[in-house]
């Protein structure tokens, strides 16, 4: 990349071969102005709402918080602040700098997910997807793997296109990108962490479509995914609790006091909220602790019961704003690499939000996925804010017309 400076601006040569010449990029001092503020404010609002919901869901659960009703919300706020710091660091480094570090990042994330299968791995809520760091701290490496899959596939798929050698990735390039993504996914399957595998699969499809790869790859992967799911079930690779979750989804009346308990109680909580909700901290389902894991996977039930249709709708509106701005950033990126990275993040956020909210409404199977920016969880919070940092980096470094 060639850079020329002057007293009030500097110039960056575009990466796209069909857009030659110099394009004006505002001075470093204008970085704050160039941030995508609707995206940032929507993400901040979601994390703020999440803090209130986490407090309401945990304040009365002495087995979790002990004598401190603010224990969980304090950790949630700290995780959010660390996530925002990681976002700032990502913007400072820039998505193009991280492009060169992808092999290292990929290797580290792969080692971390492999460690989950060793004695260092920890099982929480039936899923062995965490690393026990000691001192009560755990980490879910698959959250960071989502980021490295996006960056790695974007780097491979865009290399020859951004260099001007090709208009679209060829079949060999697509196979290399899929091979890179397949290794960590196979490890995550062995955990097994079915929810993360579902998200990673959608990310791969979104990345391929954004890269301009042949539609035959997308169709083939969808068919292979269906066949793989059938094979996984037929070979008994899923744990019993995961099979029971799908059984409860297929038949909501199946064992309502057992495997169907979570989803039944979730729908009761959301249905009891009405238009305006019962008020924060006043929901009978929430205060009565009828919905398990309400601060994490089922956080949306707190919003539905205590904030009502209006509050739940606000969360959907804010999530929609994040997706809208991410799509705009993908569309306006100056090189294919930025477009593919942003599209991968859009696929990640959109599917994970749909799955999380859908399982509380009974339209999707329970998969143990947090609601982005809202659910309690340090690793997931770090990952989504790093993703926002990548989006902001693409927006900030996007050349402007002279």
N, C-alpha and C positions, 0 to 999 in steps of 0.2 A: 504494500500500500504506500503510495507516494503522498507526502503532505507538504503543502506550501503555506507559510504563515505571513500575516500582515498585522498591522496594529490593532485591528478590530475584528478580524475573522481569519479563518483558515479553511483550506480546501482539501477535499478528499476525492481521489479519482474513483468513479463508480466501478463496481465489479461486473455489472452486466455488460456483455460485449456489444449490445445494441444501443447502449447509452454512453457514448464516449464523451470525452472532454471533462472540464472541471466543473464541479457543482459546489455552490457556496454552502458552507455549514457554519452556523453561528458560533461565536466565540465561546470558549470554555466557561466564561462567567455567566453565560445564559443557560447553563445546564438545567437549572431549576425551571426556567420557563419552558424548556423543551420536553420536560417530562409529560407523560400522558396523565394528566390530573384526574380525569373521570375514572380511569382504571385504578389509580392509587387511592382515591377517596372511596371508591366502592369497596375495595379490598379492606381498607381501614374500618369502614362502617361495618362490614361483615364480621371482622375480628372483634369490634366493640360489642356488637349484638351477641356474638358468641360468648364473650366474657360474662355478660348478664345472664345468659342461659345456663352456662356452666355453674355459675354461683347458685342459681335457683335449683339446679338438678342435684347439687352435692351438699348444700349447706346443712341439710338435716340428716345426712347419712354419717352417723358417728363412726361406723366401721371403716369409713373411708377417710374422713377428715379429723377424727378424734375430737379434741376440744377446740379446734380452730375451724369455724365455718367458712373461712376465707382461704383455706389451704389450697384447694383446687383452682380457684379463680386467680389466686396469686401466681401459681405456677403457669396458668394459661396466659396471663398478662406478660410474665417474664419470657415465655416462649415466643409470644408475639413480638416483643421488643427485640429479642435475639434474631427472629426472622426478618424484621425490618432492617436490622444491621447487616444481615447476610444479603438482603436485597441491595442495600447501598454498596456493599463490597462488590457485588456482581455487576452493578452499573459502572463502578469505578474501573473494574477489570475490563469489562466489555465482552460481548458475546463473541467478537472476532478473536480476542485474546484467548478465550476459553476454547475456541476451535482448535488451537494448537495444543492445548492441554488435554484434549479428549482421550488420547491413549492412556494417560496417567489416571485420569478420573475414572475411566472405564475399568482399569485394572483394580483400583482401590475399591470401587463399588462391587466388583465381582468377588474380591476377597471377602468383603464384609458379608455378602449373602451366603457365601460358602461357610463362613464361620457359624452361621445360624444352625447348620446341620451338625456342628460339633458340640461338645459339652458346654460351650459358651452360650449356646442357644437357650432361649427361655420360652416356655409355653404359657400363653395368656389367652383365656377364654377359648381354650381348645385348639388354638393355632400356634404352632411353633414358628413364629415369624420375627422374634425379637432377639437381640443380643443383650445379655446381662452384663452391664458395665460395672456393677458393684455399687454399694452405697445407696441402693434403691433406684438407680438410674438404669433405664433400658433404652434401646434404639432399634428402630425398624428399618433395616438397610434397604428393603425393597422400595421405600419412598424415594431414596436418592437414585436407585436404579432407574426409575422412570425418567429422571432428568438425563442420566448418561445415555440411555437408549435414544432419547430425542436428539441430543447433541451428536452422538456417534453416527446415527443414521443420516442426520442432516449433513454432517461432514462428508460422508461417503457419497451420498446421492448428489450433492451439489458441486463436488470438486471439479469435475470436467465441464459442467455447465457454466459455472462462474468463471472458469478459465477460458471459455469461448470455444471449447473443442466440440461440444454437443449442445443440442437444444433441449434434450431430455435424457435422463439416465437410461443407459442400455441395460439389457438383461443381466449381463455379468455384474454390473454395478449393483443392481437390485439384489442379486444373490449374495453379494458380499455384505450388503447392509443387513439383509435378513439373517445371515449367518452370525453377524455380530450381535444382533438382538436376541437370537435364539438361545445363546449360551446362558445368560442370566435367567431367562424365562424358564429354562429347563430346571435350573437350581431352585427357583421359586416354586415350581410345580412339586418338587420333592419335599417341600416343607410340610404339607402343602398350604399355600396361601392363594386360594382360588380367586379371591377378590382382586388381588394385585395382578394376577395373570390376566384377568378380564380387562383391567385397565390398560395393561401393557399391550394387549392384542389390539385394542381400539386405537391406541397411540400409533402402532405400526401401520394400521390401515389409513389413519389420517395423514401420517407422514408420507406414505406412498402416493396418496391422491394429490397432496400438495406439491410433490416433487415433479409431477408430470409423467410418472412411470406408467407403463401400459396398464390399461384397465384389466387385462387378463391376470395380472398379478393380484389385484384386489379380489377379483372373483375367485381365483384359485385359493387364496388365503382364507376367504370366508368358507369355502367348501372344505378346506383342510381343517379349519377350526371346528366345524360341526363334526367332521369325522373324528377328530382328536378328542372332542368332548365325549362322544359315544364310546370311544376306546378307553378313555380314562375311567368312565363309570363301569364299563363291562369288565375291566381288569381289577376293579376294586381298589383303585389308587386313592380314592377319596376317603377321608375319615368318616366315621359313622355320623357325627354331628353335622357334617356337610351334606351327606345324603338326606338326613332328616330335614334339613332346611329346605331342600328342593322339593321334598315330599310335602312339606307343609305349604309351600308356595303353590304346588299343583292342586292341593286339596286343603283349603283353609280350615275346613271343619275337622281335619285330622288332628286328634289329640290336642284340643285347645288348651288343656292345662299343662301340656308338655312342650313338644317341639313347636306348636303353633302359638304358644303363650305370648312371646314377644310381639309378634305382629298383631295379634288380637288386641293386646293392651295398647299398642301404639295407635291403632285406629280408634280405639275408645278415647284416648287422650286427645287426638286431633279433632275428632268429632265433637268433643265436649267444649271446645273453645269458642264455637260460634263465630260471630263477625269480629268482635273486638277482644275476645279472650277473657279469661278470669282475672287477669292481672298478674304481674310478675311475682312469683313466690306464692301464689294463691291457688294453683291448680291442684285439684284433688288427686289426680293420677301421679303428678310429680311429687307432691308432698307426701303422698302415701307410698311412694317408691314402688309403684306397680310395674313400671317399665324398666327392665334391666338395662345397664350400660347407657343410661340416658344422657350422660355428659359426653359420650363419644359417638357411637354408631347411631343412636336414636335421639340425637340432640334436636332434630326437627320436631319431635313430638312435644318438646317443651315449648317451642315457638307456637305450634298449632294450638296447644291448650291454653297457654297463658297470654299470648299476644294475638291469638285468633287469626281469622282469615286475613285481616289487614296486615298483621305483623309477619305472618308466613309469606304473604304476597310481597311484602317489602324485601324479604330475603331473596325471593325469586327474582325480583326486579334488580337487586344489586348483583346477583350472580349473572343475570342477563347482561348487565352493564359491563362486567368484567369480560364476558365472552364477546360482546360487541366490539369493545376496544381491542381485544386480542386479535379478532378477525380483521379489524381495520389495520392494525400494525402488520399483520401477515400480508395483507393486500398491498400495502405501501412500502414494504421492505425493498431496499435497493439491490439486493442480491438474493439468489435462490436459497442460500444458506439461512438467511434471516427469515424468509418466508416459511421454510420447512420447520424451523425451530418454533416459530409462533404457532403454526398449524398443529404441531405436536402437542403444545401446551393447551390449545383450544380443545383438542380431542380428549386430553386427560381431564381437564376441568369439567367439560360438558358431560362426559359419561359418568365420572365419579359423582357429580352432583345429582344426575338423573338416577343413578343406582341407589344412592343414599336416601334421597327423598322418596323414590319409588318403592323401596322396601318398607318404609314406614306406612305407605298408603296401600300396600299389598299388591302392587302392580309389578314388582320385581322381587326376586328371591333375596333373602338375607345373605349378604356377602361380607359383612364386617368391614365396610369402607367408611372412613370419616367424611363429613361434609366439609369441603374446602373452606378454610379461614374460620369456620364456626366451631367445629368439634374440638374437644380437648385432646391434646396429643402433641408432644414436642417435635418429634421427627416429621410428622405430617405438616406441622405449621412451618418448620424450617424449609421444607421442600417447596411448599406453595409460594412462599415469599421469595425464594431463590428464582422460581419460575417467573414471578412478577419482575424481578430484577432483570432477567433475560429479555422479557418483553419491553421493559423500559429502555434497556440498552439498544435494542433494535430501533425503537422509536427515536431515541436521542441521536443515534449515529446515522439516521436516515438522511441522505443528502437532500437538500432543498433546491428548488429551481433557482438559478442565478438571478 
